[in-house]
């Protein structure tokens, strides 16, 4: 089975950051996404807006708290979870939310606050982060499109 959600939207509120007793950061915020469609009966364009609660853990939560605020556009990759609880009237309640595994900033902080920001994703392993030195001795290769095996 596969549980993966990808959403692009705007934050509906500022990030709320907390820490567990063991020191793990947990950030929560709301996301608004919309879908535009044409009504089949009237022919007019309509919008459907969804409001989704997002939870982020670890270093990504701290980065989200540092750089994200209400109105910022983000791409969220994560998984759908069902939250259940009993309300003050004793009624069982539930709602779906997203646990984010990746948060990517879609607009720069410069466009919203006058600063600079390129976004944050989980760090790559050290082997991939090493800078490669340019090699100017590489010959050019002329490959015909018919020779490409895929």
N, C-alpha and C positions, 0 to 999 in steps of 0.2 A: 504494500500500500504506500501511497505517496501523499504527503501533506505539505504543500508548498504554496505560499501566497506571495504575489508581487503587487505592490500598490504604489501609486504616485499620487501625492496629495499635499495639502497644506496643513500645518499644525493649527489646531483650534484653540490651544492654550499653551502656555509655557511649560517647559519640562519640569517635572517634580522628581527630584533626586533624593533617594534614601539609601541607607546601608543596612545590611543584615548584621546580626551580632558577630558573624565571622569576618565581616569587612567587605563583602561583595556588594558592589554598587547596583542599584536597581533604579531605572528611570522610567517614568510613565508620562505619557502625553496622549492627546487626542489628535486624530487625523481625519480630515474631510476629503473625500474623493467624489467626483461627479462623472456622470455619463450623460451625453447628449444623444437624443434619438428623435426620430420623426414619428409623430402620432399617426397610426395607420388610418384612423377615422377622420380627424380634422386636417391632417397634413402639416400641422405646425410643429416646430422644433420644441422639444421639452427637455428638461434636465432632471435627472434623478441624483440626489445627493445622499451619500452614506457617511455616517460618523462612526469611526472605529477607534477603540482604545488600543494603544500600543505599549508594550513593555520591552525594555532593553536591559541587558545585564552586562556586568563587568566594565572593562575599559570603554567599550562603546557607549555605555550609559553615561560615563563621566564626560566623554567627548560631546555627546548629544546635549548634555546639560550646559556645557561650556559654549557651544556654538549655535544651538537651535533655540528659537523662540516663536511665539505666536505669529502665524502668517508665513513662515518659511516653508518652501517647497522641498520635499524629500521623496526619495524612493526607498521603500521598505521591502526587504525580502525576509520572509519568516514562515512561521507555521501557525495554523489556526488552533486555538485552544478554547475549551468550554469552561467558563468560570461559574461555579454554583455557590450559593449561600442561602441563609435563612434571614429574611428581613425582620424588622422590629415587630411586625404583626404575626410572626411565626410562619409566614408563607415561604415556600421554597422558590427561589429566584435563580435565573441563569442568564448568561449572555455570552456571545462569542467575542473573543479578542485575538490579537496577534502578538506572538512573542517574536520579536525581531532578531534575526541572525545577522543581518547586514543593514546598515543605514547609510545612504548615500545622499549628500546634499545636492540639490538640483539647481539652486541659485547661489550666487556668491554672497558672502556677508557684505561685500562692497556694494551690492545693489540694494541691500536693505538697511545697512547701518553706516556705510562709509568706510568700512574696514576691508580686510583681505581674508579670504577663506577659500580653500580648495576642497573642503569636505573631508570625511574620514571613513575609511573602511578598515577592516581587521588587518593587522600587520602581516606582511608576507614572511615566509621563512627566511632566515638569514642568507641562505644560499642564493635566493632569487634577488635579494636586495643589494648584492655587491655590484658596484659599477663596473661595466665592461669597458676596457680601453679600446678606442677605435683602432681598427686595423686598416690602414690605407693601402696595403698590398693585396687586397682582395680583387681578383679579376672580375670583370663584368661577364655575366652569362646570358647568352641569347637563347631563350627557350621558346619554341613554337607552341601555341596553345594545344595543338594535337598531341604533343608529347607529355602533357600533364596527366598523371595516372588517376586523377579524381575529378 
